[in-house]
Amino acid sequence: MINLAKVFYKSITYNAMKAIHIIIYLLTCVLIPLSTSCSGCGSSNGDLNDSINAGNSSKNANVILTHLKQCADLVTTEATIRKLAIYDTSKHEKFSWSDISTWKYGDRKCIVPVDITIKYGYDLSSITTDNIKLTDDSTAVFITLPKPKIIDAGYNTMIKEGSVVKMSTGLRATIGHEVEEEIRRLAYEAVLKEDLTQVIGSDIKQNTQILLEQILHNVGMKNLDVHIIEEQPIINQPKQ
Amino acid sequence: MGSWLNDIRKKSNNKIQGFSLTKWLKIGIAAFIAFFVIKNCFFQSGDNDKITIEPTPISIEDVKLKGEIYVCSALLEDYATMRKTQMGTFLLPQEHSCVQTLRQKCSYKIELDSIQYFPIKDSKEIAVRLPEPEYVATTQSSEFISDNEEFWAVALKSTNGMKLMVENQIRQKFDTEENRAKARLYARSAVEMMLDKFGFKAVFDSRIQSSDKELQPKEQGINRLNPFNKEGK
């Protein structure tokens, strides 16, 4: 009788073990691929339906960040700039045993050319009548202008097919539109941080001179020489 | 009866010795941990955070002379969304969505070349004809957000279509008759301000500012405003 009970006990244990075996099998074979496909690593078998929607303005989807600017800006120079934005994880990602997030097998690389247009000029309200001096014989005018500022800047949003190079090695995720847009934004910000007036300052000055000469010519002041004087920045003297 | 029981006992003993419960549990837990470590370390963590670009030189391609007045500027943001359903594992439909946002600086532009001046003789007044303000927009920021980067990289070849859609939405919102009227007003005051600095007074005539079709011959405006002008003689 005791032997019989032992055999029953063992067979029950065996069945329980079998059940656990099946559960583990289910977890590894069914749930893992499911969770993987949900998180983005699964293969796409086919698209069923697609739809595109615009932002709904009636629900205050748009945010006007600034109100209409009342003052006017005079643009005298337009600079077209090209920057190659290079994203390469092998150059800036470092491996550390203590940080799991650095345990990445493979690299991601992306090269995006970004065309940026910057317009330089002056805020018209910043120029006062004191800045314009006409000579006694009315043959020349001296205009003192502040440092030119960026009136408008932006980058091309439309991406030319084939102009972007993307590659992923090892187990790294492929580079999608999100990363590409982020790279372009970073390149644009990097260009805006640079003070290009040091490089093209003379061109801006010359263009401003030509433009003002044209305006004065159009209003009837034909034989007038225009001279641009750069406004000197005010240096605060240390108090003694 | 006894031999039958002995057979079962032997078989069960063998199987239980081969696969113990704890062994299976350990294998299962280890598989789970390994899966999540691989998934988190290699596929997700840090792949999209903190993107750093390499320092590269800036090349100035072109520097052009421009004569433009920008008025009525504003910063606007809008978006467009897209949904796609795909057949997932075990033919379960999975819905994916993405959002394309754009931030644009919208303004009205007036080209100085197309402003017409008609100096009035023996006075410091100048009659001015302003062109119609032109809508311009430049992109300050463009962002693409999605639930599954890999899926959208394959499913959506280019985001240009979505961007175009957002650009049009922004234009519809900004380029209204009300804003155009404001732009005309601001442009007038800008030209007034500019001429005032040179010691002139701008005169705007409603007929002069009307479309070119109405006042096709340039001489008409000149004669009417400045009868003493050379062309008017």
Interface residues (C-beta under 8 A of the other chain):
Chain A: N3 L4 K6 V7 K10 S11 T13 Y14 A16 M17 I20 H21 I24 L27 T28 I32 P33 L34 T36 S37 C38 S39 G40 C41 G42 S44 N45 G46 D47 L48 N49 D50 S51 I52 N53 A54 G55 S57 A61 N62 V63 I64 L65 T66 H67 L68 K69 Q70 A72 D73 L74 V75 T76 T77 E78 A79 T80 I81 R82 K83 L84 A85 I86 Y87 D88 K91 H92 E93 I100 S101 T102 W103 K104 Y105 G106 R108 D115 T117 K119 G121 L124 S125 I127 T128 T129 N131 I132 L134 V141 I151 D152 A153 G154 Y155 N156 T157 M158 I159 E161 G170 L171 R172 A173 T174 I175 G176 H177 E178 V179 E180 E181 E182 I183 R184 R185 L186 A187 A190 V191 E194 L196 V199 I200 D203 N207 I210 L211 Q214 I215 L216 N218 V219 G220 M221
Chain B: L5 I8 R9 S12 N13 K15 I16 F19 S20 L21 W24 L25 I27 G28 A31 F32 F35 V37 I38 K39 N40 C41 F42 F43 Q44 S45 G46 D47 N48 I51 T52 I53 E54 P55 T56 P57 I58 S59 I60 E61 D62 V63 K64 L65 K66 G67 E68 I69 Y70 V71 C72 S73 A74 L75 L76 E77 D78 Y79 A80 T81 M82 R83 K84 T85 Q86 M87 G88 T89 F90 L91 P93 Q94 C98 L102 R103 Q104 K105 S107 L112 I115 Y117 P119 I126 V136 A137 T138 T139 Q140 S141 S142 E143 F144 I145 S146 N148 E149 E150 F151 W152 A153 V154 A155 L156 K157 S158 T159 N160 G161 M162 K163 L164 M165 V166 E167 Q169 I170 K173 N179 K182 Y186 A187 S189 A190 M193 M194 L195 D196 K197 F198 G199 F200
